[in-house]
Amino acid sequence: MYRYIALLDGRGRNGRDGQIDETLCQIGLPHRLTLGSIDLYTADDTPVLPLASGGALIGHVFPREQSAACGTMDLASLRSRHNLVEYLIDRFWGEYLLLLPPEHDSDAATVMRDPSGGVDCVYSLRERFITSDISIAARSGLYRREIDWDFIRSNVVYPHYKAGATGLSGLRELLPGCQLHIHVSKYSIEQAWSPWSFVAPPHRHRDRREAQADIRRVVSSTVKRWAETDRSLLLELSGGLDSSIVAACLRDAKARVACCNLVTPVPGADERRYASSMADLLGVELHIEKLGFDETHLDFQPPPHAVAPSTWFLQHAANELNEAIGTPLGINSFFSGGGGDTVFCYTRTAAPAADAFRECGTIAGIHAIRDLAELHQCTFWKAGRLALRKRLALAKPPRKPDTSFLSAACAQATLEPHPWFDAPDNALCGDRERIVDLAGTQVFRDGLARGAKWQMRMPLLSQPVMEACLKVPSWMWIAEGRNRAVARDAFADVLPPDILHRRSKGTFMNYAGAFYRRNKSRLRDYLLTGQLEAHGLLDNDALRQFFERDLAARDDRFMRIFDLCAIENWVRHQS
């Protein structure tokens, strides 16, 4: 996607290492700009917008609809740094990174990552660089990969989680919506954007029709803007509601669109019927690939930019098939409905009814309980008990530790808090849950290796869409006993009825279970002879006992085995 490296303290062109310029140029990152004491190197196709204030924006930046009169040229010509970050957050959106060099020797350099996290950003204060891809720093001799085993010890207990730490020593990630201030010998981080601002009562929608209109307008314009920016794309149609909404928004976009879908040899994931109906609506061919068992491998090269375990075998196999479809089509980007369940509040708890009682009173609470009972196909009284229990319960920790198959050495693993977990004292329980889930979506891009070669767009995680959806209270999302109800109603006129009214979702769980049964001995040997075992992190006896038994019905602990294998695979490839 966006490829860059910024060297601090004048370490680049005129710095102490004269080979850096030549080496970076050889790997496709010529010198682009000098920003005070910062040397910026980027790929030729990475957009860079110099700012009159002395900084630069890396990536794509668009004015909001209500600020259309204020274009990127106005932003570029803005000389004052005062409130520049707030101005950018409030009036623009996109996938970008803001770089501001220090104005004076005593000032800090500032780096701000947009709320969607579309431009990767990792940094080393020791080696004094900021980059989109650690392999750039490694290939240019600026960094040598060394595993941080304290992070791995935490990662096996809390997988699929990020809060700034990485699996590589001396390297951290700047989280989406945060800004980093780098002084000579210290640094600080603060939030430039927080989801809590948009669930607050002054911003919350009170009328369902207004909420629907807002969602329709924002999602449609965001998807269309990305499509017309990239001009040609391959939409990964899962057949579910989220990717179908993205497809519906592409109907009038001035871009070349193709669609693809993956099927498996076992039941559960064959979504061709639904995907085909959306491809027909767009008037394009649906490219279908079969994900067999021979295409999946335990040992594979993780994405080169991954600074922590992120990819399991199914993602890797799906990535290769999607690339095989996209390459001959000559597309510029992949589009995904990723994050839709989260932004459209696909909740599985009684929190929406508890929120309605607390915020709107008894009558609204009773209506929400009826919706909850219909959604989960239970009695009104059971839904009411669950809502009351949720209303009275204390806030739970955002993540539970998973110590299954781990040794006692992992018992003291700690969880670095994500900045979004710091909820206001009066936060609604439904808002707590959805914002914790939203923080969880920040790992989605990490495991997608095709994002290193093409633009990987997840328009439903763009800043305007997240904000619009957060403004819709949790109880509106379960109206009439339907999940993601506001999104369904917003696009009711453009979705085929079988997708609009669908309650089920496709799943790869049967495929994953079949893969486990076929490869039990390989999985066992892979873990028991690997690096996690060598560092004393695994409970070997528990693993052997699990592999020796037949997998019982509804026993999904094999997914935990896959998590451990994904971590083991990443570790093995860091040398």
C-alpha positions in Angstrom: 0.0 0.0 0.0 1.7 3.2 1.2 5.4 2.7 1.4 7.6 5.2 3.2 10.3 5.6 5.8 11.1 8.9 7.6 14.5 9.3 9.2 14.7 11.6 12.2 17.5 14.0 13.3 18.9 14.5 9.8 20.1 10.9 9.6 19.4 10.6 5.9 20.8 12.6 3.0 23.3 14.7 5.0 23.6 12.4 8.0 26.3 10.2 9.3 25.5 7.2 7.0 26.0 8.2 3.4 24.8 4.8 2.1 21.3 5.1 3.4 20.2 7.3 0.4 21.5 4.9 -2.2 20.2 1.8 -0.4 16.7 3.1 -0.1 16.7 4.2 -3.7 17.7 0.7 -4.7 14.7 -0.8 -3.0 12.3 1.6 -4.6 12.1 4.4 -2.0 14.0 7.5 -3.4 14.3 10.6 -1.3 11.1 12.6 -1.5 11.3 15.6 0.9 13.4 17.1 3.6 11.1 18.4 6.4 13.4 20.3 8.7 15.4 17.6 10.5 13.3 14.7 8.9 14.3 13.0 5.6 11.3 11.4 4.0 11.7 8.5 1.4 8.6 7.1 -0.3 7.7 4.9 -3.3 6.8 6.8 -6.4 3.1 5.8 -6.2 2.7 6.8 -2.6 0.9 10.2 -2.5 2.7 12.9 -0.5 1.2 16.4 0.0 3.7 19.0 1.3 2.2 21.5 3.7 3.0 25.2 3.9 3.4 24.7 7.7 6.5 22.7 7.0 5.1 19.2 7.3 3.6 16.7 4.9 0.7 14.3 4.5 1.4 10.7 3.3 -1.6 9.0 1.7 -5.0 10.1 0.5 -6.9 13.0 2.1 -10.4 14.1 1.2 -12.5 17.0 2.4 -15.7 16.1 4.2 -19.0 16.7 2.3 -19.9 19.6 4.5 -16.4 21.1 4.0 -16.3 20.5 0.2 -15.4 24.2 -0.4 -12.3 23.5 1.6 -10.1 21.3 -0.6 -6.7 19.7 -0.1 -5.0 22.8 -1.7 -6.5 24.9 1.1 -5.1 22.4 3.6 -1.7 22.4 1.9 -1.5 26.2 2.0 -2.4 26.5 5.7 0.7 28.0 7.3 -0.3 27.9 10.9 0.4 24.8 13.0 -2.0 25.9 15.7 -4.8 23.3 15.9 -3.7 21.7 12.6 -4.4 18.2 13.9 -7.9 19.2 15.0 -8.5 21.0 11.7 -7.5 17.9 9.8 -9.6 15.5 11.9 -12.7 17.7 11.8 -12.7 18.7 8.1 -11.0 15.9 6.3 -10.8 12.1 6.2 -8.9 9.4 4.3 -5.9 7.2 4.8 -3.0 9.3 5.8 -0.1 10.0 8.1 0.7 13.6 9.2 4.4 14.4 9.7 5.4 17.7 11.4 9.1 18.4 12.1 10.1 20.4 15.1 10.0 24.2 14.5 12.8 24.8 17.1 15.4 22.6 18.7 13.4 22.4 21.9 10.2 21.3 20.1 9.0 17.8 19.3 8.4 16.2 15.9 4.8 15.1 15.6 3.3 12.1 13.8 -0.4 11.6 13.6 -2.1 8.5 12.1 -5.6 8.9 10.8 -8.5 7.1 12.7 -8.9 4.3 10.1 -5.3 3.3 10.3 -5.1 3.0 6.6 -1.4 4.0 6.5 0.8 1.7 8.6 3.1 3.3 11.1 5.8 1.7 13.3 8.7 3.5 14.8 11.9 3.0 16.6 13.1 5.7 19.0 16.4 4.0 19.4 17.1 3.8 15.7 15.3 7.1 15.0 12.9 6.1 12.1 9.2 5.9 11.3 8.1 3.5 8.6 5.1 1.8 7.0 6.9 -1.5 6.7 9.6 -2.8 9.0 11.1 -4.8 6.1 12.2 -1.4 4.6 14.2 -0.6 7.7 15.6 -4.2 7.8 16.6 -4.3 4.2 18.3 -0.9 4.4 20.4 -1.9 7.4 18.6 0.5 9.8 17.0 -2.3 11.9 17.8 -5.9 12.7 14.8 -8.1 13.6 14.9 -9.4 17.2 11.9 -11.0 18.8 10.5 -9.5 22.0 9.7 -12.6 24.0 7.8 -10.6 26.7 5.4 -9.6 24.0 5.1 -13.2 22.7 4.3 -14.4 26.3 1.5 -11.8 26.4 0.4 -12.6 22.8 -0.2 -16.3 23.5 -2.5 -15.3 26.3 -4.2 -12.4 24.5 -4.1 -13.1 20.8 -5.5 -10.8 18.1 -4.9 -7.8 20.2 -2.9 -4.6 19.7 -2.2 -1.6 21.9 1.1 -0.3 20.6 3.6 -3.0 21.6 5.0 -5.2 18.8 6.7 -8.6 18.7 10.0 -7.0 17.7 12.4 -5.5 20.2 12.7 -1.7 20.3 9.7 -1.3 17.9 6.3 0.2 18.6 3.2 0.9 16.5 1.4 4.2 16.5 -2.3 3.3 16.9 -5.0 4.8 14.6 -6.3 8.2 15.7 -3.2 8.8 17.9 -0.4 11.3 17.6 3.2 10.8 18.7 5.4 13.6 19.9 9.1 12.8 19.7 11.6 14.8 21.6 15.4 14.3 21.6 15.4 11.8 24.5 11.7 11.1 25.3 8.3 10.8 23.6 4.6 11.1 24.4 1.4 9.8 22.9 -2.0 11.4 22.9 -5.4 10.7 21.2 -6.3 13.0 18.4 -9.6 11.1 17.8 -11.7 9.0 20.1 -14.8 7.0 19.4 -16.2 8.1 22.8 -16.8 11.6 21.4 -19.5 10.2 19.0 -21.5 8.1 21.4 -22.0 11.0 23.8 -25.6 12.2 24.1 -25.2 15.5 22.3 -24.2 13.6 19.1 -26.5 10.6 19.5 -29.4 10.1 17.0 -32.8 10.3 18.4 -34.8 9.5 15.3 -34.4 6.2 13.4 -35.2 7.7 10.0 -32.5 10.4 10.5 -30.1 7.7 11.5 -30.9 5.6 8.4 -30.5 8.6 6.1 -27.1 9.5 7.7 -25.8 6.0 7.3 -27.0 5.7 3.7 -25.4 9.1 2.8 -22.1 8.5 4.5 -21.5 4.9 3.6 -22.5 5.5 -0.1 -20.2 8.5 -0.5 -17.3 6.9 1.3 -17.4 3.7 -0.8 -17.8 5.7 -4.0 -14.9 8.0 -3.1 -12.5 5.1 -2.6 -13.7 3.4 -5.8 -13.1 6.5 -7.9 -9.8 7.1 -6.3 -8.6 3.6 -7.2 -10.4 3.4 -10.6 -10.3 -0.4 -10.7 -11.0 -2.9 -7.9 -11.8 -6.4 -6.9 -14.6 -6.7 -4.4 -14.4 -9.7 -2.1 -18.1 -10.6 -1.9 -18.7 -12.9 1.1 -22.4 -13.0 0.5 -23.2 -11.4 3.8 -24.9 -8.1 4.5 -21.8 -6.0 4.9 -20.0 -6.7 1.7 -23.4 -6.6 -0.1 -23.9 -3.0 1.1 -20.4 -2.1 -0.2 -21.4 -3.7 -3.5 -24.7 -1.7 -3.7 -22.7 1.5 -3.2 -20.5 0.7 -6.2 -23.4 0.7 -8.7 -22.9 4.2 -9.8 -19.2 4.6 -9.1 -16.9 5.6 -12.0 -14.6 2.6 -11.6 -14.0 -0.8 -13.1 -15.4 -3.3 -10.7 -15.0 -7.1 -10.5 -16.2 -9.5 -7.8 -14.8 -12.7 -6.3 -16.0 -15.3 -3.8 -14.3 -18.3 -2.2 -16.0 -21.7 -1.6 -14.9 -24.8 0.3 -15.4 -28.5 -0.2 -17.3 -28.8 3.1 -20.7 -27.2 3.9 -21.0 -23.8 5.7 -19.0 -21.4 3.5 -20.7 -21.7 0.1 -22.2 -18.2 -0.4 -22.4 -18.3 -4.2 -26.1 -17.8 -4.2 -26.0 -14.5 -2.3 -22.7 -13.3 -3.9 -24.1 -14.0 -7.4 -27.2 -11.9 -6.8 -25.0 -8.9 -5.9 -22.7 -9.4 -8.8 -25.8 -9.5 -11.1 -27.0 -6.3 -9.6 -23.6 -4.7 -10.5 -23.7 -6.3 -13.9 -20.3 -7.9 -13.5 -18.8 -11.4 -13.5 -18.4 -13.2 -10.2 -15.0 -14.9 -10.1 -15.2 -18.0 -7.9 -12.2 -20.0 -6.5 -12.4 -23.2 -4.5 -10.4 -23.3 -1.3 -9.4 -26.9 -1.0 -7.2 -28.6 1.6 -4.1 -28.8 -0.6 -3.9 -25.0 -0.8 -3.5 -24.6 3.0 -0.1 -24.7 4.7 1.0 -24.4 8.3 4.4 -23.0 7.5 4.3 -20.0 5.2 6.0 -16.6 5.0 3.9 -14.0 7.0 3.3 -10.6 5.4 6.6 -8.7 5.5 5.2 -5.7 7.2 3.7 -7.8 10.1 5.3 -6.7 13.3 3.3 -9.2 15.4 1.6 -12.6 14.8 -1.4 -11.8 12.7 -2.0 -14.4 9.9 -3.3 -18.0 10.3 -3.3 -20.6 7.5 -6.8 -19.9 6.3 -6.0 -16.2 5.7 -2.8 -17.1 3.9 -4.6 -19.6 1.6 -7.4 -17.1 0.9 -4.9 -14.4 0.2 -3.2 -16.5 -2.5 -6.5 -17.3 -4.2 -7.6 -13.7 -4.1 -4.3 -12.6 -5.6 -4.6 -15.3 -8.3 -8.0 -13.7 -9.3 -6.8 -10.1 -9.0 -3.5 -10.3 -10.9 -4.8 -11.1 -14.4 -7.7 -8.6 -13.9 -5.1 -5.8 -13.5 -7.0 -4.2 -10.6 -5.5 -1.4 -8.4 -7.2 -2.4 -5.1 -9.1 -5.0 -3.1 -12.3 -4.0 -1.5 -13.7 -5.7 1.6 -16.7 -5.4 3.9 -14.4 -6.0 6.8 -15.4 -4.4 10.1 -19.1 -4.2 9.1 -20.3 -6.4 11.9 -18.6 -4.1 14.4 -19.6 -0.7 12.9 -23.2 -1.9 12.3 -23.4 -3.1 15.9 -24.0 -6.9 15.3 -24.4 -7.4 19.1 -24.8 -10.8 20.8 -25.6 -9.5 24.3 -28.5 -7.8 26.1 -26.7 -4.5 26.2 -29.0 -2.7 23.7 -32.0 -3.2 25.9 -30.1 -2.2 29.1 -28.9 1.0 27.3 -32.5 1.8 26.2 -33.8 1.5 29.8 -31.1 3.7 31.2 -31.1 6.3 28.5 -34.8 6.5 27.4 -36.8 5.1 30.3 -39.3 2.2 30.9 -41.4 2.3 27.7 -38.3 2.4 25.4 -36.7 -0.3 27.5 -39.7 -2.6 27.1 -39.7 -2.1 23.3 -36.0 -2.9 23.3 -36.6 -6.1 25.3 -39.2 -7.2 22.8 -36.7 -6.6 20.0 -34.1 -8.5 21.9 -36.4 -11.5 22.5 -37.2 -11.6 18.8 -33.6 -11.2 17.7 -32.4 -14.1 19.9 -35.6 -16.2 19.6 -36.2 -16.3 23.4 -39.1 -15.3 25.7 -39.7 -11.7 26.7 -39.1 -12.6 30.3 -35.7 -14.2 29.6 -34.7 -11.2 27.5 -35.8 -8.9 30.4 -33.8 -10.8 33.0 -30.7 -10.7 30.8 -31.2 -6.9 30.2 -31.6 -6.3 34.0 -28.5 -8.4 34.7 -26.5 -6.4 32.1 -27.9 -3.1 33.5 -26.7 -3.9 37.0 -23.4 -5.6 36.2 -20.1 -4.0 36.8 -18.0 -3.3 33.7 -16.0 -6.4 32.7 -12.4 -6.4 31.6 -12.2 -5.8 27.9 -10.3 -9.1 27.3 -10.3 -12.4 29.1 -6.9 -14.2 29.3 -6.8 -17.6 27.5 -4.2 -19.8 29.2 -5.3 -23.1 27.6 -2.4 -25.2 26.5 0.0 -22.8 28.1 2.7 -23.4 30.8 2.8 -21.6 34.2 5.4 -19.2 32.7 2.5 -17.4 31.0 0.4 -17.0 34.1 1.7 -13.5 34.9 1.2 -12.1 31.3 -0.1 -8.6 31.4 -2.4 -6.8 29.0 -1.3 -3.4 27.8 -4.4 -1.2 27.9 -5.7 0.2 24.6 -6.5 3.9 24.9 -10.1 3.4 23.8 -10.7 1.2 26.9 -10.6 4.2 29.1 -14.4 4.8 29.1 -16.2 7.7 30.7 -17.7 7.0 34.1 -21.2 7.3 32.8 -20.7 5.1 29.7 -23.5 2.9 28.6 -22.6 -0.8 28.6 -23.5 -1.2 25.0 -21.2 1.6 24.0 -18.4 -0.1 26.1 -18.9 -3.3 24.2 -19.0 -1.8 20.7 -15.9 0.4 21.3 -14.0 -2.6 22.6 -15.0 -4.5 19.5 -14.0 -1.5 17.3 -10.5 -1.5 18.8 -10.4 -5.2 17.9 -10.8 -4.3 14.2 -7.4 -2.6 14.2 -5.8 -6.1 13.7 -7.8 -6.8 10.5 -5.3 -5.2 8.0 -2.3 -6.9 9.6 -3.0 -10.4 8.3 -3.8 -9.4 4.7 -0.6 -10.0 2.7 -2.2 -8.7 -0.5 -2.2 -5.3 1.1 1.5 -5.2 0.6 1.1 -5.2 -3.2 -2.3 -3.6 -3.8 -4.4 -1.0 -2.0 -6.5 -2.9 0.6 -9.7 -0.9 1.2 -12.0 -1.4 4.1 -14.4 1.5 3.5 -16.7 0.5 6.4 -13.8 1.3 8.8 -13.2 4.7 7.3 -13.5 7.6 9.7 -16.8 9.1 8.4 -18.5 5.6 8.6 -17.3 4.9 12.1 -18.5 8.2 13.3 -21.9 8.0 11.7 -22.4 4.5 13.1 -21.3 5.4 16.6 -23.9 8.2 16.7 -26.6 5.5 16.3 -27.5 4.2 19.8 -27.2 0.4 20.4 -31.0 -0.2 20.7 -31.8 1.2 17.3 -29.5 -1.5 15.7 -31.8 -4.3 17.0 -35.1 -2.7 15.9 -37.9 -5.2 15.1 -35.6 -8.1 16.2 -33.1 -7.7 13.3 -29.4 -7.4 13.7 -27.7 -4.4 12.0 -31.3 -3.1 11.5 -30.4 0.6 10.7 -28.0 -0.5 8.0 -30.6 -2.9 6.6 -33.2 -0.2 6.5 -30.8 2.4 5.0 -30.2 0.1 2.0 -33.5 -1.7 1.8 -34.3 -0.4 -1.7 -31.1 -1.6 -3.3 -30.5 -5.0 -1.6 -32.1 -8.2 -3.0 -34.7 -9.5 -0.5 -32.9 -12.7 0.3 -29.9 -10.7 1.5 -31.9 -7.9 3.1 -33.9 -10.3 5.3 -31.2 -12.9 5.9 -30.5 -13.9 9.5 -27.8 -16.5 9.0 -24.1 -16.0 8.1 -21.6 -18.1 6.2 -18.8 -19.6 8.3 -15.5 -21.4 7.6 -15.8 -23.3 10.9 -16.6 -26.6 9.2 -13.7 -26.2 6.9 -11.3 -25.3 9.8 -12.5 -28.4 11.7 -12.0 -30.6 8.7 -8.5 -29.3 8.3 -7.7 -30.0 11.9 -8.9 -33.6 11.7 -6.8 -34.2 8.5 -3.7 -32.6 10.0 -3.7 -33.5 13.7 -0.3 -35.1 13.7 1.3 -32.2 11.7 -0.2 -29.6 14.1 1.0 -31.5 17.1 4.6 -31.9 15.8 4.6 -28.3 14.6 3.9 -27.0 18.1 5.8 -29.5 20.2 9.0 -29.0 18.2 8.8 -25.3 17.7 10.0 -22.0 19.3 7.1 -21.6 21.7 7.9 -25.0 23.2 11.7 -24.2 23.3 11.0 -21.0 25.3 8.8 -22.9 27.8 5.5 -21.3 26.9 3.5 -24.5 26.1 1.9 -27.1 28.3 3.1 -30.1 26.4 1.1 -32.7 28.4 -2.2 -30.8 27.8 -1.4 -30.5 24.1 -0.6 -34.2 23.7 -3.8 -35.2 25.6 -5.9 -32.9 23.3 -4.4 -34.3 20.1 -4.8 -37.9 21.3 -8.6 -37.5 21.7 -11.2 -37.4 18.9 -12.7 -34.0 18.4 -16.1 -33.9 20.0 -19.1 -32.2 18.5 -19.2 -28.5 19.2 -15.6 -28.6 20.6 -14.0 -25.5 19.0 -10.8 -25.6 20.9 -9.0 -26.5 17.7 -9.3 -22.8 16.9 -7.0 -22.2 19.9 -4.5 -24.6 18.3 -4.6 -22.5 15.1 -3.9 -19.3 17.1 -0.8 -20.9 18.7 0.3 -22.2 15.2 -0.1 -18.7 13.8 2.2 -17.3 16.5 4.7 -20.1 16.1 4.8 -19.5 12.3 5.4 -15.8 12.8 8.2 -16.4 15.3 9.9 -18.9 13.0 10.1 -16.4 10.1 11.7 -13.5 12.0 15.3 -14.4 11.6 
